[in-house]
Amino acid sequence: MAWVDPDGNYGIWPILQENSTGDINEFSISAMKKVDMAIAGGGWYCFRVAKGQRGYGLWAADSDLGIPKWPPEGIEFLIQKAFEDRIITTPDHPLFKALRGKPVP
């Protein structure tokens, strides 16, 4: 998930997906739910692990922080830069097969 802060810093939050057994970590499930809530709500939000909780908390900004300052090249550039040549584009990719427990030639 792409993110930006009020100072114009930006990056990618690598929310982990399913593991080799098909399970998704509860923190990842929580993160995805909170991201959906933030997108639906619009505005600025802070994601933090609440002490003693088994997931993320979501807090709305107290004031209007203005329009986010994304990189001039756009979010796609950010994703390409983060993953470069490590993007799996087809379901028959050898790594994808290996993660599913299928033999890799």
KATABEL-V527766 format. One record per backbone hydrogen bond with DSSP energy under -0.5 kcal/mol. CO is the residue of the C=O (numbers start at 1). NH is the residue of the N-H. E is the energy in kcal/mol with one decimal. If there is no record, write none. Layout:
BEGIN
co-><CO/CO>
nh-><NH/NH>
e-><E/E>
END
This chain:
BEGIN
co-><1/3/5/9/11/12/13/14/19/23/25/26/27/28/29/30/31/32/33/34/35/36/37/38/44/46/46/48/48/50/55/57/59/63/68/71/74/75/76/77/78/79/80/83/86/87/90/93/94/95/96/97/98>
nh-><13/11/8/5/3/14/15/16/22/19/29/30/31/32/33/34/35/36/37/38/39/40/41/42/61/48/59/50/57/53/50/48/46/65/70/74/78/79/80/81/82/83/84/86/88/89/93/97/98/99/100/102/101>
e-><-3.6/-1.9/-2.2/-2.5/-2.4/-0.8/-1.8/-0.7/-1.8/-2.6/-2.1/-2.3/-2.6/-2.5/-2.1/-2.5/-2.4/-2.2/-2.1/-2.4/-2.6/-2.3/-2.1/-1.9/-2.3/-0.5/-2.4/-0.6/-4.1/-2.7/-0.9/-1.8/-2.6/-0.6/-1.0/-2.2/-1.3/-2.3/-2.8/-2.8/-2.2/-2.2/-3.0/-3.2/-0.5/-0.6/-1.4/-2.2/-2.4/-2.4/-1.2/-2.7/-1.5>
END
